[in-house]
Each structure stands twice: as C-alpha cells, then as structure tokens.
Amino acid sequence: MYKEPSNEVKIAVLEEKLSIYEQMLGRIDLAIEKIGETSYNISQMLAIHTEKIEQCNRTDSIIVTMIEDMKKSSREQHDEMSKLLGMRIENVEKELKTLSQFKWKTVGAFAFIVFLFSTIPLVTPMLTEVKTDVIIEKVKWFYYTMSLIDSKYIGLISSRLSKFSKRNEDNFNFRCPYCGDSQKYKNKARGYIYKYKNDHNFKCHNCGESKSFTNFLKDFDTTLYDQYVMERYKNGLTGRGSNTKNPQFNFQEPIFTKEEKKSEVLIDINLPTISELDINHPARKYIESRKIPKKYHAKLYYCDKFKEWTNSKKHTFNSIEFEESRIIIPLISNGIFFGFQGRSLDKNSQLKYITIILNEDYPKIYGLDSIDHKKIVYVTEGPFDSMFIDNSIAMVGADIDKTFFISNFETNFVIIYDNEKRNKQIVDRIEKIIDLNFPVIVWPPNLPEKDINDMVLSGHDVEKILESNTYSGLEAKVKLSNWKRTWVMELQ
C-alpha cells in the first residue's frame, strides 16, 4: 500500500528545491550585474566616440580658420612687398634722373667745346638720346615680376617645409630637407631662402648645402619646378643673366603611316545622328530620358551593328557573331575624328561603355573641339556629364592624361569626379589630383546623387553647386576629409 510521505520528508524536499531556487536567483543576479557593467562600458565607449567626433570637428574648424588667416597674411605680405618694391623703384628713378642730368650737362659742355673748335668737323657726331622712361618701366617690371614669382612658389612649398617661418621681407627659415637638421633638437631650423641680387638662393648652416632657389625647387618638387620655369620663361626671366635656364622643348615631328592618315579624316562616321531618328526610337528615347541638351543630339550617333562598324574603322573584334546596338560618342580634335566611345542600350550589358582610339597620338579626352582655354575648363569623368556644363571636357577613362594637362599648364582646369565617397579608387584619385595642385570638386556631404546627370534629373542647379564647392590645396584636403567622414558616420 502506498504511504503518504511524512511531513519531515516533504519539508526536506521543499528545502532542497528552495536551495536550488536560491542558486538560480544568485546566478540571475550575477548575470544582471554583468549586463549592467557591459551597458555601462558601452555607454562610456559611445561617449568617448562622440567626444572624438567633436574634437575632429573642432580641429577642422581650427584648420579652416588657419587657412583664412594664411590668406589674410598672404594679402598683407603682398601689399607690404608691393610697397617696398615701389620705394625701390622710386630710388632707381631718382638715380636715373641724376644720371640723366649729369649726362646732359656733359653733352652740353662737350657741344660747347666742339663749337669752339669747329675746325675739327668730325668731333661733332649726333648723340642719341636714351629713353629714360623706357628704362624705368623695364626696371620696374623686372624687379616686380621676379620677386612676385619667387614669392609665389616659396609660398606654395611653405606648408611642406618643417618649421617654416618668414624672418623678413626676403628671408625665410625652415628645417633643411637635405640633412633633416638636428635629430636631437626638433625645433632647430637652419635652412634659409634669402634674396641675393635679383634672385633667391638656398643655404643650410648645418650641412652646408647651397644652391639657387631654382635648383632647390627642382630637387624638392619637379612638377612645381616645371611650372616655375615656364612662368619665368613667359615673363623673360630665364636664360642669360638669370639663375634659371630656358626650358627645353623636345617636339618630335610626327610620322604618319598610310593607315593612320586614313583614320585622320574630317568626321567620316556615316551613321544617323540621334536627332535624325524617329521620336519613338529606343536610342532617341534613351537620350531624351537622360535630358541630354538638344544641341548635342546632332553630335551623337546611333549604330545598329557596333562590332561590324567598329571593324570598318579599326580591326578590333575577331568575331561579330553577337552583335549589339550602341550610341556612338565621337572623339574629335581640330575637326579630326580620332576615336569614339560606344554606349550600350542593353541594361544587362557587361560593358556599358567601349572606347576605341583610332590614333594614339591624341589624348583620350572628349570635347577638345569646343573649349575655350582662356576660361575655366571643367573635366568630368564621362562625356554625358560634360554636356551639362559650359566649357567642359571629359576623361574617356577614370585617370587623367597627365601629358595633356602638363602641355596645357596655362589653362585653369577644375577636376570633377563622381559623388561616390564609398569608392576607394575615386577617393585615392581625388587625393592625387589635390597633390598635383589642381582645383577639384568636393561634393556637399548631403548630396545623394552619384553623378552630374543624376543631379540634373533630380532638379539641382549643377553649375551653382560647382561654383560653391571648388577647392584646392590644404582647404581641399580638409573638405575631402569631411566628405569621407560622412560615409563612416552613415555606416554607424
């Protein structure tokens, strides 16, 4: 028979269960305590992260303020230099006037003597008057231009010279980039750029390195050196009587083969233009949907059999079995058709753009036939984007053609890359452009569209955006840093 457990047994069972519950509650309390500690640590980390972001923003504000101060200081230095040059020119004018007075007194005395001894007719040749005003103007121009050019390029490299400071009007001090100055005392600066006669020289009082500013710049930055020599050459400040040699131009006469001559013909495309197509044609509808300005519809072409047509210009495809239709964007320079880009109409095409160059002597750039080098020239990533901006060209490839830009150094180029802050390649290219001292567009952080065409389709005033977001030098680096940081914050 079943016997009901005694009270003592029941109490023992209950005590055992209570003991187990107490252990469970103890573990739950411990877990809650750990969760509390973890939550506290996370809140501390978030607070530190927020503080770091605020510090970065404060640092950016300080850097922008420093840039503005540097601009103001540069203007003041320029005014001060102009004033000093004016005083020097006045002194030169006084000396020339004194010499002129002495000369004419001497001429008068000589003429009087000749008159007295007129029996010797050969002693009275006519003396040619020296045009004093012309000499004064030349001296003014020479001193002013030379000092201005040297000061400009000293200013351009100043931010890259450690401990750079301006001692006086023509004396600059910094740590020597050749020997690195003292390795023990980081504040020692014994490199100097100083004015000697009409040029500036470099001298280090630690390693003894001494040379003209021209050769110093050549060692320090070859790109700036080339620009410096060309600027002095344009103003007649190179060659004999100067520390700067004349630049050497090595132009080779092009030799064209018969095949190349055939490709260099005046726009021989033999395809219908977009404007000639029916209004319901897919190519025309595509161009109109992208809102490409109508003035370009007669400059764009439609090709039904792209591979076959391309091979008729230059053998490119070994097989034309899988044909496709494309919009043809011609590359033209001085009326010469030297290449083209084909834009696919198939959304599933693996190659949206195919670029064919018929003559490699020309730069891979669209729009060379319609720009004014005296105005700002905008450089976009793709031909369609360039069609929305006045006086613009486009790279037919992501990298710029350095040879073209160096040979057109007098033109004011502004480089525009797509608004893709998450694309590391584009960010790297923008940084390289800034290092080459080209102005660049750094898009506003709150602008979502990735390229100019998308911005136009969204109703933005693109040219206004470009005008207010063009940067160069240190300011461009600060803006680019902010632009990249917005992407990191978006990920968080």
Number of C-alpha atoms within 10 A of each C-alpha: 3 4 5 8 8 8 9 9 11 12 11 11 12 12 12 12 12 12 12 12 12 12 12 12 12 12 12 12 12 12 12 12 12 12 12 12 12 12 12 12 12 12 12 12 12 12 12 12 12 12 12 12 14 12 12 14 13 12 13 17 13 12 15 16 12 13 14 13 12 12 12 12 12 15 12 12 14 16 12 13 18 15 12 13 16 15 12 14 19 14 12 15 19 12 12 16 15 11 13 16 12 12 14 12 12 12 13 12 12 14 17 12 13 17 14 10 12 13 9 10 10 8 14 14 9 7 7 6 9 10 9 13 12 10 13 17 12 11 15 18 13 15 16 16 16 18 18 14 17 18 18 15 16 17 12 13 14 17 13 11 16 17 17 18 16 13 11 9 14 14 14 18 23 21 23 25 15 15 14 16 21 14 9 7 8 12 13 17 21 19 28 22 22 20 18 11 7 13 17 21 20 22 20 22 13 17 14 12 14 16 15 19 23 20 16 20 19 16 12 16 11 13 13 17 19 15 15 20 20 18 16 20 16 10 14 14 21 18 13 9 9 12 18 19 15 16 13 6 6 6 6 6 6 7 8 11 8 8 11 14 11 11 18 18 13 13 15 11 16 9 14 16 20 24 18 13 16 11 12 9 10 12 23 21 15 14 19 15 10 13 15 17 12 12 10 15 17 12 14 18 24 22 22 14 14 20 21 19 16 16 14 10 16 16 12 13 11 8 10 14 9 7 12 16 17 23 23 25 19 22 27 21 19 9 13 15 20 24 25 22 19 22 21 20 16 12 8 8 11 8 11 13 18 13 17 19 17 20 18 10 9 14 21 23 24 27 19 18 13 14 15 13 13 9 11 15 19 22 25 27 23 23 21 21 22 22 20 17 17 14 18 24 27 24 21 23 13 14 12 20 14 10 10 13 15 13 9 12 14 13 15 16 20 20 24 25 21 19 21 18 20 12 11 11 12 17 20 10 15 23 16 12 19 20 15 13 15 18 21 25 24 27 24 15 16 8 10 13 17 14 17 26 20 15 16 17 12 11 8 15 11 14 13 9 14 18 10 12 15 18 21 20 17 16 18 23 17 17 22 23 15 17 20 17 16 15 14 11 9 7 7 6
